[in-house]
């Protein structure tokens, strides 16, 4: 899974955990709902600026949206 797909999964999971719609997230992040949907589907890669906007709107750290979960990590 590449970073674009990891971000898509983490973004969708976090948004659902917050019971937030794509439209609400888009409004809070200053983005279009279509763009947020495209990021969640893994159709487009978000820039670091957009990653920051989305993370802030979700109340999380940008790095949390890029973490691989469910896999052992190297020390």
C-alpha positions in Angstrom: 0.0 0.0 0.0 1.5 3.4 -1.0 1.2 6.6 1.1 -1.7 7.9 -1.0 -3.7 4.8 -0.1 -2.6 4.8 3.6 -3.7 8.4 3.9 -7.1 7.6 2.2 -7.8 4.8 4.7 -6.7 6.9 7.7 -8.6 10.0 6.6 -11.8 8.1 6.0 -11.5 6.2 9.3 -10.8 9.4 11.3 -13.6 11.3 9.7 -16.0 8.4 10.4 -14.8 8.2 14.0 -15.7 11.9 14.3 -19.1 11.3 12.6 -18.2 14.0 10.1 -19.3 14.2 6.5 -17.0 14.9 3.6 -18.8 18.2 3.2 -18.2 19.1 6.8 -14.5 18.2 6.6 -14.2 20.1 3.3 -15.7 23.2 4.8 -13.5 23.1 7.9 -10.4 22.5 5.8 -11.2 25.1 3.2 -11.4 22.5 0.4 -14.0 21.3 -2.0 -16.0 18.2 -1.0 -15.2 16.6 -4.4 -11.5 17.0 -3.6 -11.8 15.5 -0.2 -13.7 12.6 -1.8 -11.0 12.1 -4.4 -8.3 12.0 -1.6 -10.4 9.4 0.3 -10.7 7.2 -2.8 -6.9 7.5 -3.4 -7.6 9.1 -6.8 -5.3 12.1 -6.0 -2.3 12.8 -3.8 -2.7 15.6 -1.3 0.1 18.2 -1.0 1.7 18.7 2.3 -0.2 21.9 2.6 -3.5 20.1 2.1 -2.4 17.3 4.4 -1.9 20.0 7.1 -5.3 21.6 6.4 -7.1 18.2 6.7 -5.2 17.2 9.8 -6.1 20.5 11.5 -9.7 20.2 10.5 -9.7 16.6 12.0 -7.9 17.7 15.2 -5.0 15.4 14.6 -1.3 15.5 13.6 -0.5 15.3 9.9 1.8 12.3 10.5 -1.1 10.4 12.0 -2.8 10.4 8.6 0.3 8.8 7.1 1.0 6.0 9.6 0.7 2.4 8.6 -1.5 0.6 11.2 -1.7 -3.2 11.7 1.9 -3.8 10.6 5.1 -4.3 12.7 7.5 -1.4 12.4 11.3 -1.6 12.4 13.2 -0.1 15.4 
